[in-house]
Amino acid sequence: MAKLNKNGIVLITIVASLGGLLFGYDTAVISGAVGALENYFIGALETDKDLAVAAIFQFKVIISICVLALVILFSSFLLKFFSKSKAYLIIGLFVLIGGAVYYFQFLSLPGVLTENLKNSILGFMVSSALVGCIIGASLGDNVANSIGRRNGLLVAASLFLLSAIGSAYPDSMNIFFGDSLSAFIVYRIIGGMGVGLASMLAPLYIAEMAPPKIRGKLVSFYQLAIVSGMMVVYFVNYFIVQGQAEMWINTTGWRYMFLSEGIPATIFFLALLLVPKTPRFQVMKGNEKDALKVLTNLNGPERAPGVLAEIKKSFGKKKAHWLYFGGTVVIIGLLLSIFQQFVGINVVLYYAPEIFRGMGMETDASMLQTIIVGAINMIFTVVAISTVDKFGRKKLMMIGSAVMALSMIGLGFALYLETTGVTALMFMLFYIAAFAMSWGPVVWVLLSEIFPNSIKGVMAVAVAIQWLANLLVSWTFPMMNNNSDLIAMFNNGFPYWIYGIMAILSGLFIWKFVPETKEKTLEEMENIWISK
């Protein structure tokens, strides 16, 4: 086989590094600001009853709009899975039952700032970007097929930049109806749309550009870029708060955290202008000559025509029904996304400084501990990259599930028995290491590999479900962790036991249902589902 062109590999790495870095940066920037945001926004509601009543009303309006948007998006997905009559029946039942529960359990609540409602507002403020992630990921397939993978990433970069500025100054940039809290939430949702698009388009771009023998490694670089972005923002947050008074952090420091995202967002946008469109998108649009040029650059002149022929053949069924290969591949993709979040990773990433502060650490020390978490995350992601194409996907995932389960259950007991400090920190670091070398990068590899080209749009559903699961976990954590009754019974250990149980279930799922995709071409993966 001809040697791969290094310039082509560099182009793939640029997309992975910058697209993933912005993803990680935007996801983790909130972690350093949680305490300040709670003080700045929620604290004001506790001291001003009229402001609280207005904020609760706006909160209900925002949640209702988000719920409506998500219902429309997932209804469009159901119409692609089922016949119209069956899809409308499912949608109708969901709207009827869900709408009744939503009204009586949320909308009809009085405008009083109770403990649960306060924790709910805080949880949604922290996780609001995930609503945008769901929307962005849901639109990813349409964006990818209309303007292309690369141009879609340019849109994502623009959304990142707008969100960075708006989130930093929601009061002065409030062009929406409502107060600054509502404006902050809207700008975070806008940034989340960029993250959602990137999470759908970047792995797809890399998988379509990469030769099979190194595809797992290159798609894993996307996860490395994500954790690199997290690591960068942990340092940024640390240096912003270092030596500063608590009042300055609560009024000004958090703004700089969000504004700092504008720098990598601008670099990302400019770098994307140098990246070519993928061969599969070129073939889809009838530009076979341009596709062959890219394939020759990546695979060499001997192999490129054969790869082009495989791509053209795979698009012979490009309009296949999403259940064309049966429900197995779809269910596996959705459950991969759900389990990746239900094991609780983003609780640790979003709330790490608050978790450490809950262990009695000062602000500077908790930020420093967060950097240690980020470093472990990065180191073991590198381990995954070096082993995913040699060791295989299934083994890494099963080992990761086992270690995560032991770590989360152990962390829960450490908190329950009030033996925090080094013990709790070690359990958390073991958990991060296990996730970083398994479920973190390998899920992205599997999602980019398991769906045949003719139903590649299902990946948008899987990524959207992933963000929905992330939203549920991140939103509910403060409700469990800050609930006075649960604290009295379990000393904050309860949520971690839940995540430990999810890790056990995730390992059983991988063992029984997920096929090994190591060294298989995207077209060979299609044959696996046909045979089933």
N, C-alpha and C positions, 0 to 999 in steps of 0.2 A: 504494500500500500504506500502511496506517495506520502511524504511527510506533510503534516498540517502546516499551513501558513500562520506564522506567529501573529501577523497583523490581524488576521481574522479572529484569533483567540483573544487578542487585546480588546477588539471591539465588543465581544461578548462580555468580557470582564468589566468593561466600562459600564455597560447597562446593569450588570449584576451589582457592581459596587455602588454606583450612584443611586439607582432606583431603590435598592434594598437599604442603603444608608439613610435615605430620606424616610423610608418606611419606618425603620428603627428609631430614627431621631424623633419623628412626629409621635410615635407610639410612647416613647419613654420620657419625652420632655415634661409630661404632666406629672411624673413621679416626684420631681423635686419641688413642684409647686402646690401639691395637694394641701399641705398645712396652711400655706399663705392664702390659697383660694378659699379655703374654709373660713379663715379669719376675715378675709376681705369681703366676701359675698354673703356667706351664711351668718357670720357674726353680725353683719348689719341687719339681717332679718330678725335676729333675736332681740335686738334693742329697739326696733321700730315696727310696731304692730301694723300700721297702715302699709308700710313697704312690704311686709311679709304677706299681707292679704293680696296685694297686687302681684307680687312675685309668684305666689302659689297659683293664682289664676293664669298667669303667663306660662308657668310650668305645665299646667294641664293642657293649655293650647298647644304648646310645642310638642308635648308627648303625643297628643291626639293627631297632629299633622304627621309626626314620624310614624305612628302606628298605621295611619292611612296610606302613607307612601310604601311602607313595608308590605301591607296587605295587597296593594296593587302590583308590586314587584313579584311577590311570591305567587299571586294569582296568575300572572303571565307565565311563570314557570310551570304551574300546574296544567295550563292549557297546552304546553308542549309535551307533557308527559301522558296526558289522558285525553279521551275524546271530550268534545265540548260539553255534552250533557253530564258526563261524570265529573268533569272539572268544575262546572258551575254548581253541581250538587255539593261537592266538597267545600267549595268556597262559601256557598250559602250557609251550610251548617256551621262552618268555622266563624263566619261573621255573626250569625245569630247567637251562638253560644258564647263566643269570645266577647262580642259586643255587650252582652248582658253582664258578664263577669267584670268587664272593664268599667262599665258604668257604675255598678253597685260597689265595687271594691276600690275604685279610684276617683272617677269623675264626681260622684255624689258626696265625697268627703268634704267636710266644712273647711273653710279657709283658715285653719288653725295650725300653727307650726308645731306639730307633735314630734316626739323623738323619732318615730319611724319615718315621718314625712321629711324631716330634716336630713336623716341619713339617706333617704331616697333621692332628694335633690342633690346632695353631695355626690352620691354614687353616680347619678346620671351626668352631673357636671364633669366628673372625671372620665366617664366612659362615653360621653356624647359623640366623640369622634367616631365611635364604632358604628353609630347609625349611618354616618356618611360612608364608612367602609363597606357596609352592607349594600348601600345604594350604588357606590362606585363599582364594587365587584359584580353586582347584578347587571350593570350596564356594560361590563367589560367585554362580553362576547359581541354585542352590537358594535361597540367602539372598535374592537379588534378587526371585525369583518368589514366595517365601513371606511374608516380612515387609516386602519392598520395598527400593528403593535407599537411601532416607534412613535407615530403621531399621537397615539393614545397616551403614551408616556409623556409627551410634550404637554398635553392637557393636564396630566397629573402634576407635573412640575409647576404649572401656572397656579393650580389650586393650592399646592403647598405654600407658595409665596404669598398668596392672598390671605391664607389662614394665619400665617406667621405674623403678619402685620396686624390683622384684625383681632387676633386673640391677645396680642400684647396691649392693644389700646381699644378695647371694646366700648369704652365710654365715648372717646372722641371720634371713633369710626362707626358709631351706631347709626346705620342707615335703615334699621329695621324698626318696627313698632315694638315698644317695650323698653325695659330697663337694660342696664349694662350686663346684668347676669344673663338675660336672654340673648343679647348680642354676642356675648362670649360663647355661649352654647352653639349658636348658629355658625360662628366662624370656626369652631372646632369641628362641626359637622362638615363644613366645606373642606377643611383639611383632611378629614376622614375619607371624603370622596376621592381625594388624590391618593390616599393610602390604599383604598379599595381597588382603584384602577391599577395602581402599581403592583399590588399583590396578585392580581389576575394576569396582567400583561407581561410583567418582567419575567416570571418563570416560564410563561408560554413562549416568549421571545427567545429566551436562552435555550429551551428544549428544542425549538425549531431550528436553531442555528448550530447546535452542538452535535458533533459526531457521536454515535452510540457509545463507543468505548470510554468516552470521558464525559458523557452527558450528566451522569449522576454527580460527578465531581463539580462540574460547572454550575448545575442547578443548586448544589449545596453552597457554592460561593454566594448565592443570593442570600441564604440564611446567614452566612458569615458577615455579609454586608449589613444585614439587619442588626445583628448584635454589635457590629462595629459602630453603627449609628447610635445604638443605645449607649455604648461605652463612651463615645464622644460627648453625648449630651450629659452623661453622669459627671464627667469632668467639667463641662461647661457650668452645670448647675452648682457643682462644688465650689468652683472659683468665684461664681457670682455671690454665693452666700458666705464665703469664708471671711470671718472677722467682722461681718456686718451685724448691726443691731436687728433684733427680731422685727421691730416696727418697720424698718426700711425694707426688709424682705417682704413683709406683708403688704406694703403699699407700692413698692417700686421693683424690687428684685425679681419677682415672678414675671413681670413684663419683659425683662431682658431675656429670661429663659425662652419665652415663646418667640421673641423677635430674632433671636440668634439663628432660628431655622431658616431665615431668609437667605443666609449666605450659601449653605449647601443647595438650597432650592434653585438659586440662580445658576450655580455651577452645573447642576443637573440639567437644566434647560439648555444651556449652551453646549454641553457635551453631547446631548442627544442629537444635535444637528449634524454630528459627524458619523452617526451610526446608520448603517443601511437597513432597508426593509428586509424582512425575513423571506427566504425562498418560498415557503408555503403561501405566504400572503401574495407574493408576486405571481405564483402560479394561479392562485384564486382569481386574480385580476387579469390573467391572460398575458402577463409579462414574462414569458419563459426565458427569453434571452438574459434579462436582468437576474432572474433566479439562477440560471446556469453560471453566471459570473460569480455570484456570491458562493454557490456550492463549490465552484472550482477553487476559490480562495480558501475555503474552509476544509475541503476534503481532498484537494488535488485534482488534476485534470483526468486521471485515470478513473477515479471513482465517481466524479460529479455526474456524468450522464446517467449512470445507474441509479443514483440517489434521486435524480430528477424524475426518472421513469417511475420509481416507487411512489414519489409524491403525487404525480399525475394519476396513478392508478388508485391511490387512496382517496382522492377527491372524486372518484367516480360515483361515490355514494354520499356526497357532501350534504345532501338534503335529507339524510336518513332521520327517521323519527328517533327521539331521544331514548326510547325504549327498544330500539332496533336490535340491540345486543342483549336484551333482557334486562331485568331489574337488578341483577347481581352487581354489575360494575357500578351502577349508579348508587346503590345502597352502600357499597364499600367506600366509594369516594366521599359520600356524605358523612359516614361514620368516622372516617379518618379525620375529617375536619372537626367534627363534634368532639371526639376524644382528645384531639390536640389541645382544645381549650378547656374541656371539663376537668383535666388533670390539674388546673389551677395556675398555669404558668404566668398569666398576665396579672393575677393578684400579686404575685411576688414582684413582677416588673413595675406595675403601676404604683403599688402601695409600699414598696420596700422601705423608703425612709420613715413612713408612718409606723410600719411594723417594728423597725428598730427603735424608734422613739418610744413605742409602747413597751419596749424592753428596758427603758430607763436611760437611753442614750441622748446626748445633746444633739442639736441640729447638725453641727459640723461633723460629729462622729457618725451620725446616721447616714449622712451623705457619703462619708468615706467608706462605710460598710457597703453602701450601694455600689461604689466603684469596684469593690472586691467581688460583689455579685456579678457585675458586668465583665470583669476580667475572667472569672471562671466560665461564664457563658461563652466568651470569645475563644478561650483556649480549647474547650471541649467541642466547640463547633469545628475547629480546625481538625480535631481528632476524627470527627465524623467525615469531613471532606476527604481525609486520607484513607478512610476505610470503607466508605459507602460502595465503591466500585469493586473492592476486593472481598470484603467481608459479606456483603449482601445487605439488602434492605430489611428483611424479616428479622434476622438475628439481632441487628442493632436495635430495632424497635422493641423486641421482646425483652432484651436486657434492660433497656431504658425504662420500660414499664415496671419491671420488678424493683429496680433501685428507687424510682420515683415513689412507688407505693410504700416501701419501707421508710423512706425519708419523710414523706408527708404524715404518715401515721406516727412516726417517731417525733416529729415536730409538734403534732397535736398533743402527744403525751407530755412533752417537755413543757409546753405552755400550761397544760392542765395541772401538772404537778408543781408548776412555778419554778422549774429548774431552767430558767432562761439563761441568757448570756452565751457562753462559748458553745454549750450543748445545742441550743436552738440554732445558732449560727451555722454549726457544722452540718446539722440536718438540712438546713436551707441550701448550703453550698453543694452537698451531695445531690440534692434534688435538681438544682440548676445544672450541674455537670451531666446528670443522666438525661435531662431533657435536651440539652445542647448537643449531645452526641447521638440523639435518636429522633424523638418526635419533632424537635425543632426543624432541622434541615430535611429529614427524610420524608416527612409528609409532603413537602413541596416537590420533592423528586417524584414521589409516587403519583401525586395529582397531575403532574405534567406528563407522566408516562402511561397511566392506565386507561385514559379515555381515548378511543380511536378518533382519528381526524374527522370522520363523518358525524360524530356526536361531540366534538370538542367543546361545544357550547355548554355542555353539562358542567364543565369546570367552573364556569361562572356561578352556577348554583352551589357547587361545593364550597367555593371561596366565600360566597355570600352567607352560607350556613355557618361557615367557620367564624365569620365576624359576628353573626347573630349569637352564636354560642359564647363568644368572647364578651359580647355585651351583657348577656345574662349573668355570666360569672362575675364580671367586674362590677356590675350594678348591684348584685345581691351581696357581695362581700361586706360592704359597710353595714348592711342591714343585719347580717349574721354576727360580724365581728364587734359591732358597737351596740348590739342589743343587750340591755341590762340583765334580762332574764337568762339569756344564754351565757353571759359572762359569769353570772352568779353560779350557774351549774357546771360550766366547763372551763372557765378561765381562758377564754379565747381559743381553746383547742378545737372546738366543734367544726369550723369550716375546713380545717386541714384534714380531719378524718374523712370528710366527704370527698375531698380531692384524692386522698389515698385510695378510697374504694374505687373511684373512677379510674385510677391508674391500674388497679388490678383487672378491671373489666377491659381496659384497653389492651392489655397484654394477651388476654384470652381471645379477644377479637382478632388480633394480628395472627396468632397461632392457628386459628381455625379457618379464617376466611380470606386472608390477603395473599395473593400469589407473589412469588419472587420475580422482580422485573430486571434484575441485574443483566447487563450486556445485551438486552433485547432491543431491537429497533422498534420504533413506534408502530410500524406496520406489522411486526411480529406479535406485538401486544394485542393488536386487533384480532389476530388469528386465535389467541387464547380465549377470547370471549365468544368468538364464533363457534369454537369447539364445545363450549359449555351450553 
